[in-house]
């Protein structure tokens, strides 16, 4: 898969569905107690590591960024889709959101206290994951926690429609927690915990906590 093509397809797809996506996910955390618990633990880990700015990479419409802010975390959001960033700024004008790509993360070395990638790695092909995790490690301060959430599984499929029936062209890559943990270790992270969610659902979720040594 050509890197430029998947990035362009992802950007264009989420530009198309941004408003509908935000409407559907605005209250999603209210129905997900285990995700809220994971985010609360992440906020505790951020404070224990000394605080500092927290990058929500692939933030979409900013609902998770805002939730972290409510938990007392100095969170800001980055997303590939300009339309998503417009929606995030509209819905959360008191927070900082910028357009950016995790494949070329425009943040200084060791500039963030923690990093979150919540269901934003699912469109990244396998051959691009090492570079993405390399950027995550580069921008994190030593000791900084990382929280990654994703669809659990071992297959990829093309999504052509979603979020209000709008056309999309994005691949969704499902990975096992062990696969993600191994990739994180290869990138130099220490993996601290794994959690599987919604095991009886069609698309279970997974969370991995890691840390930059």
Backbone torsions as a table, in degrees:
resi	resn	phi	psi	omega
1	UNK	NA	127.1	-179.0
2	UNK	-70.5	129.0	-175.0
3	UNK	-59.6	-44.4	-179.2
4	UNK	-62.2	-39.2	-178.3
5	UNK	-65.4	-45.5	-177.6
6	UNK	-68.7	-34.2	176.5
7	UNK	-66.8	-45.3	179.4
8	UNK	-64.6	-41.2	179.0
9	UNK	-63.9	-41.4	179.8
10	UNK	-65.9	-45.0	179.0
11	UNK	-60.5	-48.3	-177.6
12	UNK	-65.6	-39.1	-179.4
13	UNK	-63.8	-45.2	-177.9
14	UNK	-77.9	-24.7	168.6
15	UNK	-61.0	-39.6	-177.8
16	UNK	-68.2	-39.9	-172.8
17	UNK	-100.1	4.7	-168.8
18	UNK	-52.1	-50.1	-175.6
19	UNK	-67.0	-45.8	178.8
20	UNK	-64.3	-40.5	178.8
21	UNK	-59.9	-46.8	179.9
22	UNK	-62.0	-41.3	179.9
23	UNK	-62.7	-39.2	-177.9
24	UNK	-75.5	-30.7	-174.6
25	UNK	-100.7	-1.7	-172.7
26	UNK	-54.6	-41.6	-177.2
27	UNK	-110.5	18.6	-172.9
28	UNK	-62.5	-37.0	-177.4
29	UNK	-67.0	-25.1	178.5
30	UNK	-63.0	-23.4	-179.2
31	UNK	-100.7	6.3	-173.7
32	UNK	-126.9	78.4	-175.6
33	UNK	-61.2	-33.7	-178.3
34	UNK	-72.2	-34.9	174.8
35	UNK	-66.4	-41.9	178.0
36	UNK	-62.1	-39.3	178.5
37	UNK	-64.9	-40.4	178.3
38	UNK	-63.9	-41.0	179.0
39	UNK	-68.2	-36.5	176.8
40	UNK	-64.9	-41.6	176.2
41	UNK	-63.3	-42.5	177.8
42	UNK	-58.6	-44.2	178.5
43	UNK	-60.8	-39.9	176.7
44	UNK	-62.9	-41.9	179.3
45	UNK	-65.2	-36.9	176.9
46	UNK	-60.8	-47.5	-179.4
47	UNK	-64.5	-41.0	-179.6
48	UNK	-64.9	-27.8	-179.9
49	UNK	-86.3	0.7	176.6
50	UNK	108.8	3.3	177.2
51	UNK	73.1	-150.1	-176.6
52	UNK	100.6	174.3	-179.7
53	UNK	-64.9	144.3	-179.1
54	UNK	-121.7	122.5	-178.2
55	UNK	-90.8	122.2	171.5
56	UNK	-97.2	98.5	-171.3
57	UNK	-92.1	120.7	-171.0
58	UNK	81.4	47.3	-169.2
59	UNK	-74.7	-14.6	-177.1
60	UNK	57.9	-134.0	-177.4
61	UNK	-79.4	4.3	169.6
62	UNK	87.6	11.3	-177.4
63	UNK	-69.0	-34.8	177.9
64	UNK	-75.0	-38.9	175.1
65	UNK	-55.8	-46.2	179.9
66	UNK	-64.6	-38.0	178.6
67	UNK	-63.8	-43.0	177.0
68	UNK	-61.8	-39.9	177.5
69	UNK	-60.4	-40.9	178.2
70	UNK	-65.4	-26.1	176.5
71	UNK	-82.6	2.8	176.9
72	UNK	91.4	15.8	-179.1
73	UNK	-97.7	139.6	178.7
74	UNK	-81.9	74.3	-173.0
75	UNK	-95.6	145.1	170.7
76	UNK	-135.4	158.3	-173.5
77	UNK	-117.2	145.2	174.5
78	UNK	-128.6	139.1	177.3
79	UNK	-150.2	148.7	-179.7
80	UNK	-67.3	-29.5	-172.6
81	UNK	-91.5	115.7	175.9
82	UNK	-59.2	-34.9	179.4
83	UNK	-67.5	-38.1	175.6
84	UNK	-62.1	-42.2	178.9
85	UNK	-64.4	-38.7	176.0
86	UNK	-59.5	-43.8	179.3
87	UNK	-66.1	-42.3	178.9
88	UNK	-61.2	-42.8	178.4
89	UNK	-66.7	-35.6	178.0
90	UNK	-65.6	-46.1	-175.0
91	UNK	-80.0	-25.4	-176.2
92	UNK	-135.1	66.6	-172.4
93	UNK	-65.9	-13.7	-179.2
94	UNK	-86.9	-3.2	-178.3
95	UNK	-113.0	163.7	-178.0
96	UNK	-98.4	129.1	176.7
97	UNK	-134.5	138.3	-179.7
98	UNK	-137.4	150.3	173.1
99	UNK	-76.7	133.1	179.2
100	UNK	-171.0	162.3	-178.5
101	UNK	-118.0	135.9	177.7
102	UNK	-69.9	-15.1	177.3
103	UNK	-79.9	-13.2	178.4
104	UNK	-149.9	65.8	-168.6
105	UNK	-67.7	114.5	-174.6
106	UNK	-88.8	65.1	177.0
107	UNK	-133.6	144.4	179.4
108	UNK	-65.3	157.8	176.7
109	UNK	-58.1	139.2	174.9
110	UNK	51.7	40.3	-174.2
111	UNK	-102.1	-10.9	-179.4
112	UNK	-120.9	146.8	-179.2
113	UNK	-80.0	-23.7	179.6
114	UNK	-161.0	165.8	-178.2
115	UNK	-144.4	140.0	179.0
116	UNK	-123.1	134.3	172.4
117	UNK	-131.9	91.3	-172.3
118	UNK	-100.3	102.4	179.1
119	UNK	58.3	28.2	177.3
120	UNK	-106.2	-8.6	176.8
121	UNK	-88.1	-5.6	-170.7
122	UNK	-68.6	-18.5	178.7
123	UNK	-99.1	0.6	-177.4
124	UNK	-88.3	121.5	179.5
125	UNK	-67.1	159.7	-174.9
126	UNK	-55.1	-40.7	-174.7
127	UNK	-71.7	-12.9	178.2
128	UNK	-96.7	-11.8	-176.8
129	UNK	-61.7	-44.0	179.6
130	UNK	-58.1	-40.1	178.2
131	UNK	-66.2	-39.6	178.3
132	UNK	-63.8	-48.9	179.9
133	UNK	-65.5	-30.9	174.5
134	UNK	-63.1	-40.8	175.9
135	UNK	-65.7	-41.3	178.1
136	UNK	-57.4	-46.3	-178.6
137	UNK	-66.7	-37.6	-178.6
138	UNK	-62.6	-43.3	-173.1
139	UNK	-83.4	-17.5	179.1
140	UNK	-77.0	144.1	171.2
141	UNK	-73.4	154.6	174.3
142	UNK	-56.0	134.1	-178.2
143	UNK	85.5	-2.3	-176.8
144	UNK	-73.6	135.3	178.3
145	UNK	-79.7	152.9	176.6
146	UNK	-129.5	133.7	175.6
147	UNK	-123.0	123.2	-179.4
148	UNK	-119.0	128.2	174.4
149	UNK	-120.1	145.0	-173.2
150	UNK	-163.5	167.4	172.3
151	UNK	-75.4	129.2	179.6
152	UNK	-87.1	140.8	179.1
153	UNK	157.0	-164.3	-177.4
154	UNK	-145.4	35.5	-179.3
155	UNK	-144.2	164.8	175.9
156	UNK	-125.9	146.8	175.4
157	UNK	-148.4	157.7	-178.9
158	UNK	-90.2	126.2	176.6
159	UNK	-99.1	121.2	-175.5
160	UNK	-111.7	-7.7	-179.1
161	UNK	-156.0	144.8	177.9
162	UNK	179.1	169.9	173.9
163	UNK	49.9	73.0	-179.1
164	UNK	88.3	9.6	178.5
165	UNK	82.8	11.1	-179.6
166	UNK	-74.4	149.4	178.3
167	UNK	-69.8	141.4	176.6
168	UNK	-139.0	162.8	173.0
169	UNK	-145.9	82.7	-179.3
170	UNK	-138.8	140.6	171.7
171	UNK	-87.2	137.3	174.2
172	UNK	-108.4	119.9	-177.6
173	UNK	-105.5	116.7	176.0
174	UNK	-95.5	135.9	-177.9
175	UNK	-133.5	153.1	177.0
176	UNK	-79.6	154.9	175.4
177	UNK	-56.4	-38.3	179.5
178	UNK	-64.2	-38.5	177.9
179	UNK	-63.0	-45.1	179.7
180	UNK	-66.2	-42.1	179.4
181	UNK	-61.5	-41.1	179.0
182	UNK	-63.9	-40.4	178.3
183	UNK	-64.9	-37.7	177.9
184	UNK	-65.3	-42.2	177.6
185	UNK	-63.2	-40.8	177.7
186	UNK	-60.0	-31.3	-179.6
187	UNK	-84.1	-2.1	176.4
188	UNK	100.4	10.7	178.1
189	UNK	-88.9	154.5	167.5
190	UNK	-96.3	122.2	-179.6
191	UNK	-89.0	129.1	-173.3
192	UNK	-109.9	-30.9	-177.1
193	UNK	-162.6	154.0	174.6
194	UNK	-133.1	146.2	179.8
195	UNK	-141.6	130.1	174.3
196	UNK	-100.9	141.1	-175.8
197	UNK	-125.0	150.1	171.2
198	UNK	51.5	53.5	-172.7
199	UNK	-63.8	-26.2	-178.9
200	UNK	-92.6	2.3	178.8
201	UNK	-84.8	164.4	179.8
202	UNK	-63.1	-35.8	-179.1
203	UNK	-127.3	84.2	178.4
204	UNK	-59.9	156.9	176.8
205	UNK	-109.9	165.6	177.4
206	UNK	-145.5	151.0	178.1
207	UNK	-132.1	137.3	175.1
208	UNK	-126.9	127.4	172.8
209	UNK	-97.2	131.9	177.5
210	UNK	-141.2	176.3	-177.7
211	UNK	-151.0	144.8	171.8
212	UNK	-81.0	122.8	-179.0
213	UNK	-59.0	NA	NA
